[in-house]
Amino acid sequence: MILIGISLTNFVSVREQTDDIQLGSQIHQAKLDILSQQMNEPGGMQFTYTDEKGFLWVYNKRDKLIIGTSPSGEEIYTGNIYED
């Protein structure tokens, strides 16, 4: 019984690490796409990207901030587009 508890704890930890890695990948892809848009439209002030999972990423050029929201509208990320 103790072994099952330890295994489940480790599984949850691995699952959380996997979710963090996936989110990091989504953030990186969103930043690349938005930077590409910015290069093609240098006069624009706001750029958006919706990824394959339905997350919406909005970049405000003035603030240099990118904000990510989940399909349910929950804010999941806010950060500088030029920093990892």
C-alpha positions as CSV (number, residue, x, y, z in Angstrom):
1,M,0.0,0.0,0.0
2,I,2.8,2.4,0.8
3,L,4.5,1.6,-2.5
4,I,1.3,2.6,-4.4
5,G,1.3,5.9,-2.5
6,I,4.9,6.6,-3.4
7,S,4.3,5.6,-7.1
8,L,1.2,7.9,-7.3
9,T,3.2,10.8,-5.8
10,N,6.0,10.3,-8.4
11,F,3.5,10.1,-11.2
12,V,1.8,13.4,-10.2
13,S,5.2,15.0,-10.1
14,V,6.2,13.8,-13.5
15,R,2.8,14.9,-14.9
16,E,3.3,18.4,-13.5
17,Q,6.8,18.6,-15.1
18,T,5.3,17.4,-18.4
19,D,2.6,20.1,-18.2
20,D,5.3,22.8,-17.5
21,I,7.4,21.7,-20.4
22,Q,4.3,21.7,-22.8
23,L,3.4,25.2,-21.6
24,G,7.0,26.4,-22.1
25,S,6.8,25.0,-25.6
26,Q,3.5,26.8,-26.3
27,I,4.9,30.1,-25.0
28,H,8.0,29.8,-27.2
29,Q,6.0,29.0,-30.3
30,A,3.6,31.9,-29.6
31,K,6.5,34.3,-29.2
32,L,8.1,33.1,-32.5
33,D,4.8,33.5,-34.4
34,I,4.1,37.0,-33.0
35,L,7.7,38.1,-33.7
36,S,7.3,36.9,-37.3
37,Q,4.0,38.9,-37.6
38,Q,5.8,42.0,-36.2
39,M,8.5,41.7,-38.8
40,N,6.0,41.5,-41.6
41,E,3.8,44.3,-40.3
42,P,6.3,46.7,-38.5
43,G,3.7,49.5,-38.0
44,G,1.3,47.3,-36.1
45,M,0.8,47.8,-32.3
46,Q,-0.9,44.6,-31.4
47,F,-0.5,41.1,-32.7
48,T,-2.4,37.9,-31.9
49,Y,-1.8,34.2,-32.3
50,T,-4.1,31.3,-31.5
51,D,-2.3,27.9,-31.1
52,E,-3.6,24.5,-32.0
53,K,-5.0,24.0,-28.4
54,G,-7.1,27.1,-28.6
55,F,-4.9,29.3,-26.4
56,L,-4.9,33.0,-27.4
57,W,-1.7,34.9,-27.3
58,V,-1.8,38.7,-27.5
59,Y,1.3,40.9,-27.8
60,N,1.1,44.7,-27.1
61,K,4.1,46.3,-28.8
62,R,4.1,49.4,-26.6
63,D,4.4,47.4,-23.4
64,K,6.4,44.6,-25.0
65,L,4.2,42.1,-23.1
66,I,2.7,38.9,-24.3
67,I,-0.4,37.6,-22.5
68,G,-1.7,34.1,-22.9
69,T,-5.2,33.0,-22.1
70,S,-6.7,29.5,-22.1
71,P,-9.7,28.6,-24.2
72,S,-11.8,29.1,-21.0
73,G,-10.5,32.7,-20.7
74,E,-8.1,32.1,-17.8
75,E,-4.9,34.1,-18.0
76,I,-2.0,31.5,-18.0
77,Y,1.0,33.7,-18.9
78,T,2.2,37.3,-18.9
79,G,5.7,38.2,-19.8
80,N,8.1,40.2,-21.9
81,I,8.3,38.8,-25.4
82,Y,12.0,39.1,-25.5
83,E,12.7,37.1,-22.4
84,D,12.5,33.4,-21.7
